[in-house]
Amino acid sequence: MKKGLTVLLAIVLISTLSACSSLSVFRKEITVTDDMGREVNLPKAAERIVSLAPTNTEFLFALGLGDKTVGVTDWCNFPQEVSSKEKVGGFSKPSVEKIVSLKPDLVVAASLHKDVVEQLEILKIPVIVLNAKSISEVLANADLLGKVTGAGKAADEVKSRINTILKQVDDKVKTLSAEQKPVVYYEVWHDPIMTAGPNTFINELLTRAGGINLAVGAPTNYPTYSLEELLARQPEVMFYGHAVETVEQVLARTNWSSIPAIGNARVYLVNEDLILRAGPRIGEGLLELAKHLHPGLWK
């Protein structure tokens, strides 16, 4: 009888220790380093998330976390489901009061939200800042979000989709000679004339898509040019985003007719949400540029 009781107690003790051990693992903190070099700790995978940037919102939904996303900005417009989410204000100046009212256990911010991040830190609300400046950093951000939300498998799937497109583009572009790669102008702004230079996301995309960025050797990341300087560079392809409504607007610009891109009808309007947002649709943005630059490779 005593022996049986001893065995029973041993079983109970082992079960208790095992349960405690499992509980300890379950409660283990999640620690990550965000794009600003900040170490962020979460007690568990996030369940109530507020996004302060369209890119972040796209990432959360791509990871299947739409139901856990409780707040977004007025500028978040993709996917369509975000329209029903609570709004926390504009992209540049979201309302801290509104964010707090949503009781988030994670806020996903951008680099321009320094003041907001500091206020939320004081309130002990975990914040991670995403600021990808390259395609490789976009892929790293998928892993980062996957880790803090428990969506690691979904993050792998998102990365796989992006990498599939990257390979498609790389395989075609690598067949081109230097002479086959056109000089490209991507307009950031029209007055003054501004484009994207080195160390920018746009430059990486243009180069990877098989183009030669006319501002690749510029001394700044977003250089401005006079019309004479732009004409001297003779861009063969020109890309425009939301600031231009029609190609005809560009063709009608005074003294631009001598530009090869205009003479050869190689002026394109592109979806800047795909190209400027360093998120899960970046592969689609790269593909759009590549097809415009080298349509013959995609027939």
N, C-alpha and C positions, 0 to 999 in steps of 0.2 A: 504494500500500500504506500509506504513511505517512498519507495523507489519510483512508483508510478507518479506520485505527486511531484517528485524532483524532476522527472522527465517533462511533466506538464508545465512546470514553472520555467524550465529551460526553453521550451517551445515558445511560451508566451514572451519571454525575454528576447529571444532571437527575432520574433515577429515584430515586437515593439521597436527594437533597434533598427530593424530593416525598414519599418515604416518611417521612423525618424530620419533615417538616412535618405530615403526617397523624397521625403518632405523637404529636407535640406537642399537636395539637388534642384527640386522644383522651385524653391524660393531663391535660388542663387541669383545674385545680381548680374545684370547685363552691363558690361562696360565697353564703350566704343570711343574712338577718337574721330571727331568730325572734320570737315574740310577746313576749319579755322584752327585746327590743332587743339581744340578743347576736349578734355576727357569728360565724358558724360556717363552717368550711372543711372540705370533704371532698375527698380526692384524686381520687375518682371516684364514680359513682353507687353508692349503698349496695346491698350484696348480702346482708348478714346484719343483720337489724333486730330490736331488742328494743323492745316497746311497754310503757310504764308506766301506761297509762290505757285504760279501755274505749273512750272516744271515739277515741283514736289507733288502737287495734286495728281498730275498724270502718272507719276511713279507709283503713288499709293494705290490708285485704281488698277494700274497694270499688275500690281502684286496681289490683286484680289482683296484689297483692304477698303473698298468703298464703304462697306457697312460700318467700319471702325473709324471712318473719317467723319468727324462731327462738325468741322468748320473749315471754310475755305475763304479766299479773298474774292472781291468783286471781279477780279481779272481772270479768275480760273474759269475756263470755258470748255475744257475737254477732260473726260468724255461728257456726253450730254447729261448724264446722271448728276453731275455736280450742281446743276441748276436748282436742285431741291435741297441742297445743303445750306446750313446756316452761314451767313456771311459775316466776316469779322472786319470788314472795311477794305480800303484800297491796298494795293500791293506795296507801295512805299511807306504808307502810314496806317497799318492795321490798328484796331482798337484793342489795347491791352485789357481793358475792362470787359469787352465782349469775349475775348479769348478766355479769360479767367472764368467767366460765367458758364462756359461750356464744360468746365471741369475736366480739362484734358490731362492725360498722364504722359503725353508727349506732344511737343510742338516742333514742326519741321520748318525751319526758317531759311532765309537766304543771307548773303553777306551784307546786304544793305540794312539789315534789321538789328544793327548793333545795340541801339537804345532799347528796343523791345526785348532783345535777349537778356540784357542786363536787368530789366525790370522783372522778367519772368524768373530769372535765377534767384533774385531776392525772395520771390514767392515760392521757391523750391519746386518749380515746375520744370521738368526736364526739357531741354531744347537741344536739337542738333541742327547745325547749319550745313547746308549743302551748297557747294560752290564749284562745281565741276568746270574745268577749263580745257578739257580734252576728252576724247572718246574713251580713253582708258580710265579716266576719272569718273565718267558716267557709269561704266561697268562696275567700278569700285563702289559707287553710291548705291547701286542695286544691292550689292552684298551688305552694305551698311544698313540700309532700310530693312532688308530681310532679317538681319540679326536682331534689331531692336523691336521687331514686330512678330518674330516667330515665323516669318514667311520666307525662309531660306530656300525652300524648293521652288516657290514661285519666282524668286529672284534669279535662280539658275535658269529657269525657263525664259525669262525676259532677256537675260544675257545671251542665251542660245539663239534667240530670234535676231538679236542685234548682230551677233557674230556671223550668222548665216548670210545676212545682207552684206556685211563688211567683206566677207570672202567672195561673194558674187562680184562686187565692185572691184576688189583687188585683182581678181583673176582676169578681168577684162582690161583694166587699166594697165596692167603690167605688160601687155602686148604692144603698147603704144611707144613710139619713139619720142624724143624730146620735141621734134619738129611738129608732131601731131597734137601736141598739147597747146591749146589756145591761151592767149593772154586774157585774163578775166578781170572785170571790174564789178565789184559787189557794192551797190550804193547803200551806205548807212544813213546818209542825209544828203540833201541836195543843195542847201544854201547855209554855209559853204559846202562845197563838194567834199564829202567825207566817205572814206571806205575803211575796210578792215585790214590792218597790217599784220606783222609777225606776232607770234604769241597770242593769237586769238583763235577762238573756236571756228570762226568762219574761214580763216586761212587754212586750218587743218582740213576742213571739209572740202574746200576748193581744190587743194593739192591732192587729197586722196581721191577725189572724183575725176582727176585727170586734167586739171587746169593749172595755169601758172598765174598766181595772184599778182597783179601789177604793182601791189604795194608790199610785196614780201620783203623788200629791202628797206622799208621805211624806218625812220628813227623812232617812231612812236607806234603804239598799237592801233590807234585810230587817227591816221594822218588826214589832213585836209589839203586839197589841191586847187589851184586856179584852173580855169577852163583850158588855158594854154598848156598847162602841165598835163592835164588829162589827155588832151589831143595829141601831145607828143608821145604818150605811151601807147596810143593806138590799140585800145582794147578790142579784141575780136569777139568777145561774148560779154554781155552785160546782164546782171541780175538785179531785180528790184523787188521790194517787199510791200508791206502794208501802206507805205507812204505814197505809192503810185497806184492809181486805179486801173489804168489802161496803158498798153504799150504805146498807143497813139500820143499820150502825154509826153513820153520821152522823145518820140520821133519829131514832135513839134518844137522841141527846145531850140532856141536860137543858136546858130553856129555849131550845132552838133552833127550836122549831116556828113562831115568828112570822117567820122569815126567808123572804122570797118564793121563793128557790130551792128551799127544802124544801117549802113549800106547793104549789108548781107542779111538783114532781117534776123539777127541773132540777139534780140532783146527779149528777155523772159521775165515774167512775173512769177514769183515763187511763194509758197506757203511758209512764211517766216516762223510760224509756230512749230514747224517741223525742224527748221534749221537753227533757230536761235535758242530754242529750249533744250538744254542739255539733259534730256530725259529719255524715256523708253522708246520714243518715236524717232530718235536721231538717225537710226539706220534708214528710215523712210526719207528723211531729209537729204541724206547723202545720196541715196538712189535717185531722187528727183534731180539733183544737180548733175549727177553723172549722165543721166539720160539726155539732159539738155546739152551737155558738153560734147557727148559722143553718141548721138542718136543711132549711128550706123552699127554700133556694137550691141545694140539692144533690139535689133530687128528679129 
